[in-house]
Structure formats: C-alpha cells, structure tokens
Amino acid sequence: MKTIKSVYKIGNGPSSSHTVGPYHAAQVFGARYPDADAFRVTLYGSLAFTGEGHGTGKAIQSALPGAEVVFDREARDLPHPNTMRFEAFKGGECIGSSRIFSIGGGSIRIENEESEDEREVYPQHNFSEILKICRERSLNLAQFIYRMEDPSLRDYLKTVWEAMKDAIHRGLNAEGILPGGLGVARKAKILFDKRCYNESADVTMNRVIAAYAYAVSEENADENIVVTAPTCGSCGVLPAVMYYMHRERGFPEEEILDALAVAALIGNVIRTNASISGAECGCQAEIGSACSMAAAALASLYGLNIDQIEYAAEIAMEHNLGLTCDPVNGLVQIPCIERNAVAAMRAISSVNLSRFLYSTRKISFDEVVTTMYRTGKDMSEKYRETSHGGLAQIYRGY
C-alpha cells in the first residue's frame, strides 16, 4: 500500500476528483512542456458530465492559463470514469499528449507511467495482514503506522489538522448563498448558534457535530481550502468528529494526530482494495469511506482494541453500502452537504455498537470493502457521479 499521506490532500473544493486531481494533472503536464504556447484538455466520463458544476475547467485553467477545455460526453468504454487527455501545442503543432486519470481523493495516474503516489510503503495489502503484524509484534495501529512511515508523517498530520480546523472556523462564521445557482444557503452557523432552551446533552452533541460537518462541507462547496478525507465531497465527516472530541471532550491534539493516522490507514485499505471515487463506485466510496475512517479514528481515540476499531469501521461502511452519487446540477451541495453531517453521527453510533458487540461480529472489514467495490461496479452509471439519475433527475426546486 502507498503512504497514508496521499489520503489527505489540501486543496480547493468542491471535488477532489474533479478539481484537486485535474488541477494537479494540469500542473504536472504543463511542467513537461514549458515551451508550449497552447494547451487543450478533453474531459471524458464523469468529468465531462459534471465537470461544469464542479468547476473542473476553472481548476485546469488556473494551472494552465488559457487552456482550451473540451467536454466530450459521447465517448464510451473508458479506462476510468474520470479520464482526461492533455495536449500541448507550439505554433499550431501538437508537441505532446498524455492521458491522465483522476482516480479519487485528488490522486492522479498518468497512463503507462508510475507516479510518486504509486510508491509502496506498506507490504501489507489489506486489514487482515495489518492485524496479523500488529498482533505478532504487540503494536496498536498508530504504533504500526509510525514504524512504517517516514519521520515527516507527524508534521504532515499537524498540517492536515490545522487545515481541517481552519475550514471549520471559516465555515462556522460564514453566511450567505453558495455558488452554482441552486440557491443553497449556508447552515453551519445557524446550527451551531441555535441552541434550544431545554436541549439535552445528546441533542447538543448531534447539533454541534452536524454544524462542524456542515461548516467544512460548505467551505468545500464554496471552492475554498479543505482536506480530502478521503475526498472533497466527504471532507466534513472526519474533521467534525475529531474537532468535537478535541474541543468539547478535551482530547489533546497529540492524540487527535494519532487518530488521524489510524483514519488514513483505513482510507488507504479502502483505496487499495476498492475505490474512494464516487465516479467509480458511487457515494458509498466517498461518504462510506469517510464514515469508516471517522469511526476508526474515534475508536482509536477512545483507546479501544484493534478488533473494536475494525468492527467500528466495518459497521460504518456496511450501512452505507449502495449509497448513490447523484449530485443535483453536478454541484457538491444536494445531497452531499447533509450527508456529511449524517455520516459523522453514524460514525459515532458505529463506535458505540463496536465497543460492546465486537466479540459477536461476523463480517470482517476486508469483506465489507470487497462488497462495496463489487456493489459499486454493479451500480448503474446513472448513480455514479454523472447526475443522470436519482435526486439529480427528480429534484426540480421549490
């Protein structure tokens, strides 16, 4: 498996596959042809169908000013749902081209090349193999991770955590209508401020966690800086849970960083054995993965054992199986923002169940990851980030 650093990427929303990945691809391709006087980028598949709503063209042109962006909605039998063809020109002649895939979470793969993201750090391929090593060496998951990764990981996690907190703070203080034409109002500040006089502790917790998730997701929808966790579309789940535990429950930031490492390991297992791309496997690959990551992080933060952590992550994914990706107007707003809040609360419920019932479990985390991938492949293309089905087709506004 690759470094867990690649699970967390800091960049502008609203979509890791549709903005962060294409922006990075444009940077890489442009650097290869510094003498080019023109560029053309053709988008296929999900990028072509929802790229306008996601701001893909704008992201590419910010890295390659003046580039022509073409949306090809006719091509079929693509090697990946998020396929791009980059071409460089000089004096009207094509001097180079590459086919690049935005594979989820802001990561890219250049056809017939091995990228830096492809470097192997973990010889283990799934959670069962990780579990075996941890038991043999009496390691918890955080200890295992720090032994496998280079010493720069800790500082990187600090940078990630600061970016997550910044997104929450900005989102809680922002008001107004999100861009894109749907007229969706920001709600994070309303949720955070609107305490009922007789509110129970549980209601307060759910309201505040939801506010944090809304805050980050609305920052993403407004094309501001967020952290893929593991994607931009699901970027609010993990920060919401971790920030609540830090701010409201007093967990120190050093322990939060360990929990973020555990979350990233779970995301890495999913990415290696399935997908974190909504265009490839539906929203179960994004929100489902984020929910699993948050559940594992929280279980780790509570000091639960590895079996309990695994079960929490499994429950969180199992009950997101089949979740479709059907963004209205191709925007990461409806139903995406609300889903982040629901998934954050579901992650907490998953941990509560795993704490008491882990010894009775029947399904392993690896089995549910495999199931998610097969479910995603069986899912109609309409429900994999094309805006051709589901809410994207039914919603007509109020």
Helices and strands as residue ranges (DSSP letters): G 4-7, E 10-12, I 16-20, H 21-32, E 38-43, H 45-54, H 56-63, E 68-71, E 83-90, E 93-104, E 107-110, G 116-118, H 127-137, H 141-148, H 153-173, H 188-193, H 201-221, E 225-227, H 237-247, H 253-273, H 278-281, G 283-285, H 287-301, H 306-318, G 328-330, H 336-357, G 358-360, H 365-378, G 381-383, H 391-394
